[in-house]
Amino acid sequence: VVQGFAASAGTALAPAMLREAGDDSLVVRLTSVVSSMEAVFPALAPVIGAWLVFGFGWESTFWLMAVIALFTMAAFQRFKMSSAPPHDTNRPPAHIRYWHLLVSRRFMGYQVSHAMAFAGLIIYIMASPYLLVTYLGHSMTAFVVMQITLIVFFVAFANFAGVLTDRYGIDYFIVIGAVLQMVSAVAFISVVVVWPEYLGATSFTLTMIPMAIGLGLRGGPGFAKAMAFAGTHTGSAGGLMMFTAMGMSAAGTQIVAPSLSEGPLMVAIAVVICCALSLVMLPMAMKPEPEDPAAED
């Protein structure tokens, strides 16, 4: 609980800081870089954790986290924090800011679509170690290879997204990413239901590659578009976006967890639902308001 409380500050502040860095093009590029780092370390964490547990016992994972925390604290000693800005007496209270965001059709459309796209991949990644190692009998190496493969595709296309969106437009690649994720979800559930004899590390990896590419392409652009409709409430918008993405991922993971011993069907269904909802939310998000200054974007 304490770790989650402490980590939430940076998680919520980062989107607001990125949004205020410049125009949409720069935000997409910066978000893609940050997303790459945020993808690499959480994806490698289960691999490192499994190695520590098998080699040194479960207690070793907490020692490693303590060492990481100490290095983080030491690194921040080198930063000079700027003084807080003067209090804005005209700034609406928090509940008003959140209400404005919740009733914004375009912000909610983009941010919920972004959250469901994120949740679909996270639900799969959280379930895959059990499914591959315990249910299907693969070694931990198979899970490591799958993770590294998905990370490589995600990072490559996430860092390429900034260049592509400058040329073709942000919404275009949000849609492409959402469609790729839907194709990946359908392929995964097709293997589970129609061709269960092909279930294994290879099919898991191949069916999820479009999912990783799709999230890489749409992750930065989707974030930038959602934040573009947050107005001056960037801090509240960043917190709400992370709350929705993490909350959907956590809820989905808990829903499918009891059925993992019976196979990957519930995971496949959850991934399909997340990707379908992500795609369905986009028309609502992209339909401009008559007075919307970004109507021609």
C-alpha positions as CSV (number, residue, x, y, z in Angstrom):
1,V,0.0,0.0,0.0
2,V,2.8,2.4,0.9
3,Q,4.7,1.6,-2.3
4,G,1.6,2.2,-4.4
5,F,0.8,5.4,-2.7
6,A,4.4,6.7,-3.2
7,A,4.6,5.6,-6.8
8,S,1.3,7.2,-7.8
9,A,2.7,10.7,-7.5
10,G,5.2,10.3,-10.4
11,T,2.7,8.3,-12.4
12,A,0.1,11.0,-12.2
13,L,2.5,14.0,-12.7
14,A,4.4,12.6,-15.7
15,P,1.4,13.0,-18.2
16,A,0.8,16.6,-17.1
17,M,4.5,17.5,-17.4
18,L,4.7,15.9,-20.9
19,R,1.5,17.8,-22.0
20,E,3.0,21.1,-21.1
21,A,6.3,20.4,-22.9
22,G,5.0,21.6,-26.3
23,D,2.7,21.0,-29.2
24,D,1.1,17.6,-30.0
25,S,4.0,16.5,-32.2
26,L,6.5,17.0,-29.4
27,V,4.2,15.4,-26.8
28,V,3.8,12.3,-29.0
29,R,7.6,11.9,-29.3
30,L,8.3,12.4,-25.6
31,T,5.4,10.1,-24.6
32,S,6.7,7.4,-27.0
33,V,10.2,7.6,-25.3
34,V,8.7,7.5,-21.8
35,S,6.3,4.7,-22.7
36,S,9.2,2.7,-24.1
37,M,11.0,3.0,-20.7
38,E,7.8,2.2,-18.8
39,A,7.3,-0.9,-21.0
40,V,10.8,-2.3,-20.8
41,F,11.2,-2.3,-17.0
42,P,7.8,-3.7,-16.0
43,A,8.1,-6.3,-18.7
44,L,11.5,-7.4,-17.5
45,A,10.5,-7.3,-13.9
46,P,8.7,-10.6,-13.8
47,V,11.7,-12.2,-15.5
48,I,14.1,-10.8,-13.0
49,G,11.7,-11.6,-10.1
50,A,11.4,-15.2,-11.2
51,W,15.2,-15.6,-11.5
52,L,15.6,-14.2,-8.0
53,V,12.9,-16.4,-6.5
54,F,14.3,-19.6,-8.0
55,G,17.9,-18.6,-7.2
56,F,17.8,-16.8,-3.9
57,G,14.3,-17.2,-2.4
58,W,11.3,-14.8,-2.4
59,E,12.9,-12.5,0.2
60,S,15.6,-11.4,-2.4
61,T,13.0,-9.5,-4.4
62,F,12.4,-7.2,-1.5
63,W,16.1,-6.6,-1.0
64,L,16.4,-5.7,-4.7
65,M,13.5,-3.2,-4.4
66,A,15.2,-1.6,-1.4
67,V,18.5,-1.2,-3.4
68,I,16.6,0.3,-6.3
69,A,14.8,2.7,-3.9
70,L,18.1,3.8,-2.4
71,F,19.6,4.5,-5.8
72,T,16.5,6.5,-6.7
73,M,16.7,8.6,-3.6
74,A,20.4,9.2,-4.2
75,A,19.7,10.3,-7.8
76,F,17.1,12.8,-6.8
77,Q,19.6,14.5,-4.4
78,R,21.2,15.9,-7.6
79,F,18.0,17.7,-8.7
80,K,17.3,21.2,-7.7
81,M,13.6,21.6,-7.2
82,S,12.0,24.9,-8.3
83,S,9.9,26.8,-5.9
84,A,6.2,26.2,-6.1
85,P,4.2,28.8,-8.2
86,P,1.9,31.2,-6.4
87,H,-1.5,29.8,-5.5
88,D,-4.1,30.6,-8.2
89,T,-7.2,31.8,-6.4
90,N,-9.3,31.4,-9.6
91,R,-8.4,27.7,-10.0
92,P,-11.5,25.5,-9.4
93,P,-11.4,22.9,-6.7
94,A,-10.4,19.3,-7.5
95,H,-13.9,17.9,-7.7
96,I,-14.9,20.6,-10.2
97,R,-11.9,19.9,-12.3
98,Y,-12.6,16.2,-12.4
99,W,-16.3,16.8,-13.2
100,H,-15.3,19.0,-16.2
101,L,-13.1,16.1,-17.4
102,L,-15.7,13.4,-16.8
103,V,-18.4,15.3,-18.8
104,S,-16.0,16.0,-21.7
105,R,-17.0,13.6,-24.4
106,R,-13.8,13.9,-26.4
107,F,-11.4,13.6,-23.4
108,M,-13.3,10.6,-22.0
109,G,-13.5,9.0,-25.4
110,Y,-9.8,9.2,-26.0
111,Q,-8.8,8.3,-22.4
112,V,-11.1,5.3,-22.0
113,S,-10.0,4.0,-25.4
114,H,-6.4,4.4,-24.4
115,A,-7.0,2.7,-21.0
116,M,-8.7,-0.3,-22.6
117,A,-5.9,-0.7,-25.2
118,F,-3.4,-0.7,-22.3
119,A,-5.5,-3.1,-20.2
120,G,-5.9,-5.6,-22.9
121,L,-2.1,-6.1,-23.2
122,I,-1.5,-6.0,-19.5
123,I,-4.1,-8.6,-18.7
124,Y,-2.4,-10.9,-21.2
125,I,1.1,-10.2,-19.9
126,M,0.1,-10.8,-16.3
127,A,-1.5,-14.1,-17.1
128,S,1.0,-15.5,-19.6
129,P,3.7,-16.7,-17.1
130,Y,1.2,-19.0,-15.4
131,L,-0.3,-20.1,-18.7
132,L,3.0,-20.8,-20.4
133,V,4.9,-22.3,-17.5
134,T,2.3,-24.0,-15.3
135,Y,-0.6,-24.8,-17.7
136,L,1.3,-25.6,-20.9
137,G,4.5,-26.9,-19.3
138,H,7.0,-24.6,-21.0
139,S,10.2,-23.4,-19.3
140,M,10.6,-19.9,-18.0
141,T,12.9,-19.3,-21.0
142,A,9.9,-19.4,-23.3
143,F,8.2,-16.6,-21.3
144,V,11.4,-14.6,-21.3
145,V,11.7,-14.9,-25.1
146,M,8.1,-13.9,-25.6
147,Q,8.5,-10.9,-23.4
148,I,11.6,-9.7,-25.1
149,T,10.0,-10.1,-28.5
150,L,6.9,-8.1,-27.6
151,I,9.1,-5.4,-26.0
152,V,11.2,-5.0,-29.1
153,F,8.2,-4.6,-31.3
154,F,6.5,-2.2,-28.9
155,V,9.6,0.0,-28.4
156,A,10.4,0.1,-32.1
157,F,7.0,1.2,-33.2
158,A,6.4,3.5,-30.3
159,N,9.5,5.5,-31.2
160,F,8.6,5.4,-34.9
161,A,5.1,6.8,-34.1
162,G,6.2,10.4,-33.7
163,V,7.6,10.5,-37.2
164,L,4.6,8.8,-38.7
165,T,2.0,11.0,-37.0
166,D,3.8,14.2,-38.1
167,R,3.3,13.0,-41.7
168,Y,-0.1,11.3,-41.6
169,G,-1.9,12.7,-38.5
170,I,-2.5,11.5,-35.0
171,D,-6.0,10.1,-35.3
172,Y,-4.9,8.0,-38.3
173,F,-2.4,6.0,-36.2
174,I,-4.7,5.7,-33.2
175,V,-7.2,3.9,-35.4
176,I,-4.5,1.8,-37.1
177,G,-3.2,0.8,-33.6
178,A,-6.7,0.0,-32.4
179,V,-7.4,-2.2,-35.5
180,L,-4.1,-4.1,-35.1
181,Q,-5.0,-4.8,-31.5
182,M,-8.4,-6.1,-32.4
183,V,-6.9,-8.3,-35.1
184,S,-4.4,-9.7,-32.5
185,A,-7.2,-10.3,-30.0
186,V,-9.3,-12.2,-32.6
187,A,-6.3,-14.3,-33.6
188,F,-5.5,-15.2,-30.0
189,I,-9.1,-16.3,-29.2
190,S,-9.3,-18.2,-32.5
191,V,-6.2,-20.3,-31.5
192,V,-7.7,-20.9,-28.1
193,V,-11.1,-21.9,-29.3
194,V,-10.6,-23.3,-32.8
195,W,-7.0,-24.6,-32.8
196,P,-6.2,-25.4,-29.2
197,E,-3.6,-28.0,-30.4
198,Y,-1.4,-25.1,-31.5
199,L,-1.4,-23.5,-28.1
200,G,2.1,-22.8,-27.0
201,A,4.9,-20.2,-26.7
202,T,5.1,-19.7,-30.5
203,S,1.4,-19.1,-31.0
204,F,1.2,-16.9,-27.9
205,T,4.0,-14.8,-29.3
206,L,2.9,-14.6,-32.9
207,T,-0.7,-13.7,-32.1
208,M,0.4,-10.9,-29.6
209,I,2.9,-9.2,-31.9
210,P,0.2,-7.1,-33.6
211,M,-1.1,-6.2,-30.1
212,A,2.4,-4.8,-29.1
213,I,2.8,-3.0,-32.4
214,G,-0.7,-1.5,-32.1
215,L,-0.1,-0.2,-28.6
216,G,3.2,1.2,-29.7
217,L,1.7,3.1,-32.6
218,R,-1.3,4.4,-30.7
219,G,0.1,4.8,-27.2
220,G,1.8,8.2,-27.6
221,P,-0.7,9.6,-30.0
222,G,-3.7,8.5,-27.9
223,F,-2.2,10.1,-24.8
224,A,-1.5,13.4,-26.6
225,K,-5.0,13.6,-28.1
226,A,-6.7,12.9,-24.7
227,M,-4.6,15.5,-23.0
228,A,-5.3,18.0,-25.8
229,F,-8.9,18.1,-24.5
230,A,-8.0,18.5,-20.9
231,G,-7.8,22.3,-21.1
232,T,-6.0,23.7,-18.1
233,H,-6.7,20.7,-16.0
234,T,-3.6,18.8,-17.1
235,G,-2.7,17.5,-13.6
236,S,-6.1,16.1,-12.9
237,A,-6.3,14.7,-16.5
238,G,-3.0,12.9,-16.0
239,G,-4.1,11.4,-12.7
240,L,-7.5,10.3,-14.2
241,M,-5.9,8.7,-17.2
242,M,-3.5,6.7,-15.1
243,F,-6.2,5.8,-12.7
244,T,-8.4,4.5,-15.5
245,A,-5.6,2.6,-17.2
246,M,-4.3,1.0,-14.1
247,G,-7.7,0.3,-12.6
248,M,-9.0,-1.4,-15.8
249,S,-5.8,-3.5,-15.9
250,A,-6.1,-4.5,-12.2
251,A,-9.8,-5.3,-12.5
252,G,-9.3,-7.4,-15.6
253,T,-6.4,-9.3,-14.1
254,Q,-8.4,-10.2,-11.0
255,I,-11.4,-11.2,-13.0
256,V,-9.5,-13.7,-15.1
257,A,-7.1,-15.0,-12.3
258,P,-9.5,-17.6,-10.8
259,S,-10.0,-19.3,-14.2
260,L,-6.3,-19.6,-15.2
261,S,-6.0,-23.2,-14.0
262,E,-8.7,-24.1,-16.7
263,G,-6.7,-22.5,-19.5
264,P,-6.5,-19.3,-21.5
265,L,-10.1,-18.9,-22.6
266,M,-11.1,-16.2,-20.0
267,V,-7.9,-14.3,-20.8
268,A,-8.7,-14.4,-24.5
269,I,-12.2,-13.2,-23.9
270,A,-11.0,-10.4,-21.7
271,V,-8.5,-9.3,-24.3
272,V,-11.2,-9.3,-27.0
273,I,-13.5,-7.2,-24.8
274,C,-10.8,-4.7,-24.0
275,C,-9.8,-4.3,-27.6
276,A,-13.4,-4.1,-28.9
277,L,-14.3,-1.4,-26.3
278,S,-11.1,0.5,-27.2
279,L,-12.1,0.5,-30.8
280,V,-15.8,1.4,-30.1
281,M,-14.8,4.5,-28.1
282,L,-12.9,6.1,-30.9
283,P,-15.8,7.4,-33.0
284,M,-17.2,9.1,-29.9
285,A,-13.7,10.6,-29.2
286,M,-13.0,11.7,-32.8
287,K,-16.4,13.3,-33.6
288,P,-15.7,17.1,-33.2
289,E,-17.9,19.5,-31.4
290,P,-19.3,22.3,-33.6
291,E,-17.3,24.9,-31.6
292,D,-14.2,22.6,-31.2
293,P,-11.1,24.5,-32.3
294,A,-9.5,21.2,-33.1
295,A,-12.4,20.1,-35.3
296,E,-10.2,20.1,-38.4
297,D,-7.2,18.3,-36.8
